[in-house]
Amino acid sequence: MMPRVSIYDIGLIDYQEAWDFQEKLFKAAIDNKIAKRKDAEVPLPYNHMLFCQHPHVYTLGKSGNKEHLLLDEDGLKDKKAMFYKINRGGDITYHGPGQLVVYPILDLEQFFTDIHKYMRLLEEAVIRTIAVYGIKGERIDGMTGVWLEGGSKNERKICALGVKASRWVTMHGIGFNVNTNLDYFRNIVPCGIEDKAVTSMQKELGSPQDIQEIQSVLLQELKDLFGFHVL
């Protein structure tokens, strides 16, 4: 039987509020798995996928370097931006309006037990999505995310990934630049990489894009790649 996933189209939401919601769903899934190991009659954990945008915020992964944030507290206030140190992998990144953020809370034991494969499929979903709009995305060996013109002097990142997993349950996920204000990336060393540029669909295509339409395309690609039913 194909896994089932509940989809939440949240819109613009405060980062802390979305994080709390993720943590609630994440904990419930793990508690359910622990209970199921004691009682086989307990149903499988629910799977969830959150689509949203955030007000301006910088987040630092557990292995990240705080010095990669180039703003002090006054600078953050001036930019009307928040800062959080969080429990995903990866370094520092930016989220803001116009960036499509996807948080899958999936029990990978219902799909496959391979974190590397999970990350590559998230990337592949974005690569296929931007291909619909005539943008060629790719991977760069040793780096996560989706890039354009990898290996050239013009290589630039259009999508960042950072995830956490425990007992094969995932949280955090994708930051996909659709209509993102790229000026905010000038205030950090994105993902701890000093010599790489960032881009967005808007920049590549020369005009703002329909983020709801792109979200629908991305969801379909995720469904096809992971093989799930939407509840």
C-alpha positions in Angstrom: 0.0 0.0 0.0 1.3 3.5 -0.9 2.1 5.7 2.0 -0.3 8.5 2.7 0.7 12.2 3.3 -1.4 15.1 4.6 -0.6 18.3 2.8 -0.7 21.7 4.7 -0.8 24.9 2.6 0.0 27.3 5.4 1.0 30.5 3.5 3.1 33.1 5.3 3.8 32.0 8.8 6.2 33.0 11.6 9.3 30.7 11.6 8.9 29.8 15.3 5.2 29.0 14.9 6.0 26.7 11.9 8.9 25.1 13.9 6.6 24.4 16.8 4.1 22.8 14.5 6.8 20.7 12.9 8.0 19.6 16.3 4.5 18.6 17.4 4.0 16.4 14.3 7.5 15.0 14.5 7.1 14.0 18.2 3.7 12.5 17.5 5.2 10.3 14.7 8.1 9.2 16.9 5.8 8.4 19.9 3.6 6.4 17.6 6.6 4.4 16.3 7.7 3.6 19.8 4.1 2.5 20.7 3.9 0.3 17.6 7.0 -1.6 18.6 5.3 -2.6 21.8 1.9 -3.3 20.1 1.7 -4.3 16.5 -1.9 -3.2 16.3 -1.0 0.4 16.6 -1.4 2.1 13.2 1.6 3.5 11.3 2.5 7.1 12.0 0.9 9.8 9.9 3.0 11.5 7.3 2.8 15.3 6.7 4.1 17.9 4.3 4.0 21.6 5.1 4.2 24.2 2.3 4.8 27.8 3.5 6.7 31.1 3.4 8.3 33.0 6.3 8.9 36.6 7.2 12.6 37.5 7.0 14.6 35.0 9.1 18.1 33.6 9.3 18.5 30.0 10.6 21.7 28.4 11.7 22.1 24.6 11.7 23.6 22.6 14.6 26.9 22.3 12.8 27.0 25.9 11.5 29.2 28.8 12.3 27.5 31.9 13.9 30.2 34.1 12.3 28.5 33.3 8.9 25.8 35.7 10.0 27.1 39.1 9.1 24.6 41.1 11.1 24.6 42.1 14.8 21.3 42.5 16.7 20.9 46.1 15.5 21.5 44.9 12.0 18.8 42.3 12.3 16.3 44.9 13.6 17.2 47.2 10.7 16.4 44.4 8.3 13.3 43.4 10.2 14.7 39.9 10.4 14.8 37.2 13.1 17.6 34.7 13.9 17.3 31.2 15.2 19.8 28.4 16.0 18.0 25.2 15.1 18.4 21.4 15.1 18.7 20.6 11.4 21.9 19.8 9.6 23.8 22.4 7.5 25.0 25.9 8.2 23.3 29.3 7.9 20.5 30.1 5.4 17.8 32.7 4.8 14.0 32.4 4.5 11.7 35.1 3.5 8.6 36.1 1.5 8.7 34.7 -2.1 10.7 31.7 -1.0 8.8 28.4 -1.1 9.6 26.4 2.0 8.7 22.7 2.3 8.8 20.7 5.5 8.2 17.0 5.1 7.5 15.1 8.3 7.8 11.6 6.9 8.3 8.2 8.4 10.9 6.9 6.0 10.4 3.4 7.1 7.2 3.6 5.1 9.2 4.7 2.0 12.9 3.6 2.2 15.6 3.8 4.9 18.2 5.8 3.2 18.8 9.5 4.2 21.1 10.0 1.2 18.4 8.9 -1.2 15.9 11.1 0.7 18.0 14.2 0.1 18.6 13.4 -3.5 14.9 12.9 -4.2 14.1 16.3 -2.6 16.7 17.8 -4.9 15.3 15.9 -7.9 11.8 17.2 -7.3 13.1 20.8 -7.5 15.2 20.0 -10.6 12.2 18.6 -12.3 10.0 21.5 -11.2 12.3 24.2 -12.6 12.8 22.2 -15.8 9.1 22.8 -16.5 9.9 26.5 -16.7 13.0 26.0 -18.9 15.6 26.2 -16.1 18.3 23.5 -16.0 19.1 22.5 -12.4 21.8 20.1 -11.3 23.8 18.9 -8.3 27.4 19.6 -7.4 29.3 16.8 -5.9 29.8 17.2 -2.2 27.2 19.9 -1.8 23.5 19.7 -1.1 20.8 21.7 -2.9 20.1 22.5 -6.5 22.5 24.6 -8.6 22.6 26.2 -12.0 25.6 26.0 -14.3 27.5 23.9 -11.8 31.3 23.7 -12.3 31.4 27.1 -14.1 32.3 30.5 -12.8 28.6 31.4 -13.0 27.4 28.5 -10.8 24.6 29.6 -8.4 22.2 28.0 -6.0 18.5 28.2 -6.4 17.4 25.7 -3.6 18.9 24.9 -0.2 18.3 21.7 1.9 18.6 21.0 5.6 17.0 18.1 7.4 16.8 16.4 10.7 15.9 12.7 11.1 15.3 10.6 14.2 14.0 7.0 14.2 13.7 7.5 10.4 11.2 10.4 10.9 12.2 13.6 9.1 11.7 17.3 9.7 12.9 20.6 8.2 13.5 20.4 4.4 13.6 22.7 1.4 14.2 26.5 0.9 13.4 27.1 -2.8 14.0 30.6 -4.2 11.0 31.5 -6.4 10.5 35.3 -6.0 13.0 35.7 -3.1 14.6 39.1 -2.3 18.2 37.9 -2.9 19.6 41.1 -1.2 19.0 39.3 2.2 21.6 36.7 1.3 24.3 39.4 1.3 24.0 39.4 5.1 25.2 35.8 5.5 27.7 33.4 4.1 25.0 31.2 2.5 25.3 27.6 3.8 28.9 28.5 4.9 30.0 28.7 1.3 31.9 31.9 0.6 32.4 31.8 -3.2 29.0 30.7 -4.5 26.2 33.0 -5.6 22.4 32.5 -5.1 19.6 33.0 -7.5 15.8 32.6 -7.9 13.3 31.7 -10.5 12.3 35.4 -10.8 15.9 36.4 -11.5 16.5 33.6 -14.0 13.2 34.2 -15.9 13.1 38.0 -15.6 9.8 38.4 -13.9 7.9 37.3 -10.7 6.5 33.8 -10.9 3.2 32.3 -9.7 4.3 30.6 -6.5 1.1 28.7 -6.0 1.4 27.2 -9.4 5.0 26.3 -8.8 4.0 24.7 -5.4 1.4 22.6 -7.3 4.1 21.4 -9.8 6.6 20.7 -7.0 4.0 18.7 -5.0 3.2 16.6 -8.1 6.9 15.9 -8.6 7.3 14.9 -4.9 4.3 12.5 -5.3 5.8 10.9 -8.4 9.2 10.5 -6.9 8.2 9.3 -3.4 5.1 7.4 -4.5 2.5 8.6 -2.0 -1.2 9.4 -1.9 -2.4 12.8 -0.7 -4.9 12.6 2.1 
